[in-house]
Amino acid sequence: MSTTNTTRVLNIKHTPARVVGWISIAFSLFGSAGAWSAGAYGPSLLLLLFGALGGYLILGSGSMQINSDSITYHLPLRSYQIKWNEVRYIEMDRGGGNMVFVGENKRLAVLGPALWSGKDKVDLQKFLMEQLERYDIDVRITAKAMIRLSKNTKLTT
């Protein structure tokens, strides 16, 4: 592994997820206002629920920074981190939309490669493969990756 990879921080954003979240909020607010003004209160509330799911998508997507020591996942309200030497295996769903770095009594759940964007995307994929070899980390394809939450990896500041 080259020395530039040991100090370089690769940054990934999750722009597609944020765009879908903002579109769902805008659509639901517009539709809900129209339904409410027409007297359709039930559909209006249902559309607001759809908008809340869009907000959840925005709050659940952020940016990821990876270097030779750790993976850090920054969300709007909190940040998580796991060290590479703590990762035992990686769980990923079949579509690549969710990825979970699993360690001893630790999990870091992030959005997967299918939702990555940014100038470092290709470099990060290569670097990830290098780290998998370096630390002998297995990748397991499982639907469980879609419902896993981060555990014991929250950064305190």
N, C-alpha and C positions, 0 to 999 in steps of 0.2 A: 504494500500500500504506500502511496506517495505521501510525502510530508505535507503537501498542500491539502490533502483530504483530512489530515489530523487536526488542522486548525480552522479550516473553512466551515462555516455554518450554512447549511442548505435550508432555504425557506420555501414552504409550500403554503398556498392559500386554498381555500375551498369555495371559490367564487361561484361555481354552478349551484351549489346548495343555497347560498345566500340569495342569488338571483331568483330561484324558485320560491324562497321564503318571502321575499319582498313582493313578487308578483301575486302570490296567494293572499297576502295582506291587502294589497291594493284592490284585487278582485273582490275579496270578501267584504271590505268596507263599502265599496261602490254598490255591490249587489245587496248588501244588508240595508243600506240607506234607502235604496229603491224599494225593497220589499217592505220595510217599515213604513215608508210613506204611503204604500198601497194598502196598508193594513194587514199584511201577511207577517204577523209577529213570529210565528213558529219558524218559517224559512229564514227570517232575518236572524234569529238567534243561531240557527244552524250554520249560516254563513259566517257569523262571528266566531263560532267554534273552529271553522275552517281557517279563519284568519289567525286564531290563537295557535293552531298547528304550524302555520307559517312563521309565527314568532318563535316558536320552539325550535324550528329548523334554523332560524338565524342565530339564536342563542347557543345552539349546539354545533355550530360551525365557526371555525376561526382560522388560525394559522398554526403551522407545525414547523418547528426548527429542529434539525437533526445535525449532530456533529459526531465525532468519533467517540465521545463519552456518553451521550444521552439523547433521548427523544423528549422534546418539550412541546406540549400542546396548549396553545393559548386560546381560550374562549373569551367572549365579552365579559363574563362575570368571574372567571376563575382560570387558573392554569394548572397543568399537571405535568409530571416528569417521571421518567423511569430511566435508569442507567442501562447501557447495553449489557454490562456484565451481570445484570439481574434478570434479563430476559431469558426464559427457558424455551419458549416456543411462541409462534405467532398464529393467531386464528384469523381466518379471512373468509368472508362469504363468497359464494361462487361467482357473483357478479363483480367483486372487487370494490364494492361500495363501503364496506366496513372492515376495519382491521383492529385486532386487539393484541397488544404486546403483553404476554403473560409471564409473570415471575412468581417467585415463592410468596404466596399470600398478597400478590400485587397484580393489578391489571391497568393498562392504559388503553382505553377505547378511543379510536380516532376514525375519521372518515378515510376510506381506502383510496387506492390509486385511481379508481374510476372517477373520483371527484376532485382530484388534485389539479391545480393550475398554478401557473407562475413560471418564471424563467428557469428555475432550478429543477423542474419536474423530471426531465430526462436524466440529469446528473444524480438526482436523488434515487431514482430507480436503480441506477448502476451502483451507487454507494450502498443502498440497502442490500443488494445481492452480495457485495463485498463483506458487509457486516454479518450477514447470515453465515457465510463461510468462515469468517474469522472467529465467531463465537459459537459455531456449530448449532445454529438455531434452526429448528424445523418449522415449516409452514403447514398448518392444518386447515383444510377447507371444511368449514362447518357453518350451518345456518345459525348456530349459537352466537356467532360474531355480530349478528344484527341486533341482538338484545342485551349484550353485555354492557355493563357500566364500569367506569373507572373505579378502582378500589385501592386505597392506601398509596396513591401517587399524587395527591393534591399538594401543590406548592404553597407554602406559607410565606408571606412577605412581611 
